[in-house]
Amino acid sequence: MRKSLIILLLVLPVTILSQNLFTQLSYADSLFKNKNYFDAITEYKRLMFFDNSKSFSFITNFNIAKCYKAGGKYEEAIKYFSKAELSTDNSAQKYRAKIEIVKVNLLRKTTDRALQILNEIERTEEFNQLKDSINYWKGWVYIFKDEWKLAKSYFDKVEKGHTLSKISSNVLKEKYSVTFAKLISYIVPGSGQFYTGNILSGLMSMAYNMIFGYLTVKAFSEDRFFDGALIGSLLWLRFYRGNIQNAEKFAIEKNIAISNNALKFLQYEYKGDKP
Amino acid sequence: MTQFPTIYLTVNKLRLISKNPYFNLLKKPFYKILFFLLIMFSSVKPQISNINSPDNRLKFANYLFNEKDYLRALNEYKEYLKQNQNDTAYFKYAESFLRIGRFEEAAENFKSLFFNSSLEDEAKLEFFKAHFLIGLNSKNFSYFRNLFSKEVYSTTKYYKEIKRLTLISHFFDNSALPDTNEFFSTFDDSNYVSIKNFYLIKKSPKYKNPNKAGILSAILPGLGKIYSGKISDGITSFITTCLFTFFSIDNFKHNHHFRGWLFAGLSAITYAGNIYGSIASTHIYNARLKNDFNNKIKYYFEERNFLLPNIEFVNR
């Protein structure tokens, strides 16, 4: 009885002391869960300010960053993820923060920075066990860099036949070759547009080139060199160049559309870890 | 959140102990120390027990303010001011509005510090700054200048600074610049050279005359363009116009009437287009000159906080 009384009395003030901060944390967490990010950040900051022992430092910084990320404020998010990373000695937590920074970098399209961070992580001995996870995120970096072949190779390293690897190879199959489109347009004007599926524009290109080509040849064959040179240089060459550029433009446009569709699919349908 | 009042708890603990048969134990040294420790523990609590207490709220608000998170800071100040009177907190509350660009609200809140407050002069200074910035955004300083002439808002402490602000405002709109003597007397030596420069440019900007450019281009195609600073454009138009004219004359000479007329038409179009282009390009040149100048003065004054003094206690 005596012992239990003493223990109780000793523990009571300490528990009340930290209980406040715990209540604060759960309050902030509930705001975060309800997607009330602005107030959640305020409450997390309040917790951080009164947490003299810094025992909540990681969780508060990490969650503030998450709120900022959810609100699309990527600069702030990165700032607080970095603070979270610095506030902890736990290697798992460090890794979590680093990967979050990579993800935010992907979202704000600074893929080079994301890759740089991943390479740094790879070089750190501490994270040697996490090769799979690093490769997985490298794959994502290359998706955002629109280099699906490299993305596929990294997902294959994680696991043969990974869902994302399949998606990447599908995208690769669907994509048009820009060089091929240009090349066939050099040989037969309009064929590049046929290749990318823009039939009407291909027909127009073909017709223009045929008419002006015919007129140029006709002028030269009738010894009207001036007319021939004029039509040839100003009209025929113009449409010939235009046809090649047009084919290139269509191929690039279609490729962007394909990538965007794939990204949209990943955003809404893919269930795994994503930025 | 339910909070236990600390004193209540401590008293309760004492009562509990006194009723307890073990109370006598307190006479033994070990238990005396233990009891003392307990009291000490309890006394740590109040500082942190209620993190939403007014004092803590104010501390937190100041922390947010220093972290430049003004939007959150002003919410905290607002909560604090609901129950407490504190001019410094109120000033910072208004200042938060100013710093996130909500100038109207800032001005309104500074106004309430004009009477019975030790921060009256500072509040007036910031009030004028807020109205200046409203003017800067809407490019209309008439209301701001009007305020300066009103007796109620005048302050002896910052009279010179606010006067200077009204003079600076003349750089940002199309109003007539005040007399040089009046203008330069309020500026310090360190800014004198730049300000003088700005004054001269503002007073007589080096604009180019569109009509002159048009006439020049009519006399010699491309000359107007060269006048407006586009030398390569000028040379190109000169060559094209000459070439088309030559083709036209040459074709007429060889009795190719259709081609002659064709090139004559082309030549006429380039000639007329060149005149129009020269006039347009002087307009563009003038607009760019004006824009560059405006950006330059804006940058100059913004970097120096519009030559206003920093208020000490705000940044503490």
HADDOCK unambig.tbl for C-alpha pairs under 7 A between the chains (distance, minus, plus):
assign (segid A and resid 10 and name CA) (segid B and resid 38 and name CA) 6.45 0.50 0.50
assign (segid A and resid 13 and name CA) (segid B and resid 41 and name CA) 6.32 0.50 0.50
assign (segid A and resid 13 and name CA) (segid B and resid 42 and name CA) 5.94 0.50 0.50
assign (segid A and resid 17 and name CA) (segid B and resid 45 and name CA) 6.04 0.50 0.50
assign (segid A and resid 17 and name CA) (segid B and resid 49 and name CA) 6.38 0.50 0.50
assign (segid A and resid 20 and name CA) (segid B and resid 49 and name CA) 6.64 0.50 0.50
assign (segid A and resid 42 and name CA) (segid B and resid 72 and name CA) 6.60 0.50 0.50
assign (segid A and resid 46 and name CA) (segid B and resid 60 and name CA) 6.63 0.50 0.50
assign (segid A and resid 49 and name CA) (segid B and resid 60 and name CA) 6.88 0.50 0.50
